[in-house]
Structure formats: structure tokens, C-alpha cells
Amino acid sequence: MLNIIIITDFFVTLQKELLNTCEGGGSQLPPLCINIAAVPPGPLRPTPASTDMIDKELLIRTIDRALEGTDLYLVELKLTPANEINVEIDSDTMVDIDECVALTRSIEDVFDREIEDYELEVGSAGLTSPLKVYRQYVKNLGKDMEVLTRDGRKLHGVLASAEQTDPVDPRAVKFELAVKTKVKEPGAKRPVIRDEKIELTAADCKSVVYDLKF
């Protein structure tokens, strides 16, 4: 913006000097004088919004600060090189749409849209969204789950336990799934159904989702 002002002042000064020269030397203005005098004054072009990539660490701190003191927590943050921001949150109880709106405003208070050029979407994890962080596993303890493992198994059972194995990484989760299994006991004519607890980690799984039953 400073460069534009300097250039504008230069041409205003140049215009005055040329006009004075033209008036002293004759009644007809040289073409340069006519061209400069014909340019109408206008507003300066506004400074465009920054195209630099959003500071992700500052964005995470902003979200954490906005959610502090609530039962809401960050599940996933996606940030593309084009500054497309997708924020997914969850709650130990439920997420209200007003809470998503409030978080959106908190982010916009820090990242001014007049300065930063970005797209922002804030939403909550849906009922059929995969579990991604430890608190989601805790929330779903005792519920029927469908697990697709990386070795190709599809398991249905009850989420029996969950443990965060890395104190700083909420995605590092070890859990037990109680699966109904037919067991042939010695002397029994028919197999009986018992719960077999299968121990898995989040890294072992492609997806862990709530098992909807219709």
C-alpha cells in the first residue's frame, strides 16, 4: 500500500509540473500532459487477503481454548494447502448446533477473514462416524460396535474396555471387543455361546463404528 501512495504522489507532482511547463510554452498541451490530466482520481485498490497457509498450531490452540471448560473435544482437524479448514468435534454427551456456531466465531475472532483467506467448516461426529480418539471409545463403552480390521476381519461385539496407551496421543487406543462365540465344551451335546474378548488397537483397525441394528 505504501508503494501505491508514493507512486500516486509522484504522478500528482509530475502532472502539476508538466501543466505549468505547458502553460508557459503554448496553449496546446503535449500528449503526455493530456494523458495524465485525463486520468480521473479514484480510490486505491484494497490490499488483497493473505494467501499464506493458516498456522495450524495456532488454530489447534484456538480450538482447545474455545472448548476449555466444556465436555466438547477436538476429534479431527483437516487443513489443506488452499486453507480449507474442516473441524470435527464430539462431546461426552451430545453436540448442539449452537456450540458449533460458537466455535466458528471463536476461530474467526483469531483468524480475521479480512486478512486471512480461508474456508471454514465446523461439525460434529455423526452416529455412524468412525471412532478416532480415546474419549469416543469411553463414550461408547458397553455399546454394540462393528470393527473392520486391517487383516480383513469384520467383527461385531460389545466394546468392553478402552485404554489410551500414549498420554499425549488420543488416537493411541487399545480396546477389548466382547464377541459372541460358539464354544463346544467337553461332554456337551451342543455348543454354547460365550463372550470372547478380543484385544485390538486402533492402529489394527480400518474402522470402529457404532453397530446400527434395524
C-alpha positions, 0 to 999 in steps of 0.5 A, spaced: 500 500 500 505 504 501 508 503 494 501 505 491 501 512 495 508 514 493 507 512 486 500 516 486 504 522 489 509 522 484 504 522 478 500 528 482 507 532 482 509 530 475 502 532 472 502 539 476 509 540 473 508 538 466 501 543 466 505 549 468 511 547 463 505 547 458 502 553 460 508 557 459 510 554 452 503 554 448 496 553 449 496 546 446 498 541 451 503 535 449 500 528 449 503 526 455 500 532 459 493 530 456 494 523 458 495 524 465 490 530 466 485 525 463 486 520 468 480 521 473 482 520 481 479 514 484 480 510 490 486 505 491 485 498 490 484 494 497 490 490 499 488 483 497 487 477 503 493 473 505 494 467 501 499 464 506 497 457 509 493 458 516 498 456 522 495 450 524 498 450 531 495 456 532 488 454 530 489 447 534 490 452 540 484 456 538 480 450 538 482 447 545 481 454 548 474 455 545 472 448 548 476 449 555 471 448 560 466 444 556 465 436 555 466 438 547 473 435 544 477 436 538 476 429 534 479 431 527 482 437 524 483 437 516 487 443 513 489 443 506 494 447 502 488 452 499 486 453 507 480 449 507 479 448 514 474 442 516 473 441 524 470 435 527 468 435 534 464 430 539 462 431 546 461 426 552 454 427 551 451 430 545 453 436 540 448 442 539 448 446 533 449 452 537 456 450 540 458 449 533 456 456 531 460 458 537 466 455 535 466 458 528 466 465 531 471 463 536 476 461 530 474 467 526 475 472 532 483 469 531 483 468 524 480 475 521 477 473 514 479 480 512 486 478 512 486 471 512 483 467 506 480 461 508 474 456 508 471 454 514 467 448 516 465 446 523 461 439 525 460 434 529 461 426 529 455 423 526 452 416 529 455 412 524 462 416 524 468 412 525 471 412 532 478 416 532 480 418 539 480 415 546 474 419 549 469 416 543 471 409 545 469 411 553 463 414 550 461 408 547 463 403 552 458 397 553 455 399 546 454 394 540 460 396 535 462 393 528 470 393 527 473 392 520 480 390 521 486 391 517 487 383 516 480 383 513 476 381 519 469 384 520 467 383 527 461 385 531 461 385 539 460 389 545 466 394 546 468 392 553 474 396 555 478 402 552 485 404 554 489 410 551 496 407 551 500 414 549 498 420 554 499 425 549 496 421 543 488 420 543 488 416 537 493 411 541 487 406 543 487 399 545 480 396 546 477 389 548 471 387 543 466 382 547 464 377 541 459 372 541 462 365 540 460 358 539 464 354 544 463 346 544 465 344 551 467 337 553 461 332 554 456 337 551 451 335 546 451 342 543 455 348 543 454 354 547 455 361 546 460 365 550 463 372 550 470 372 547 474 378 548 478 380 543 484 385 544 485 390 538 488 397 537 486 402 533 492 402 529 489 394 527 483 397 525 480 400 518 474 402 522 470 402 529 463 404 528 457 404 532 453 397 530 446 400 527 441 394 528 434 395 524 
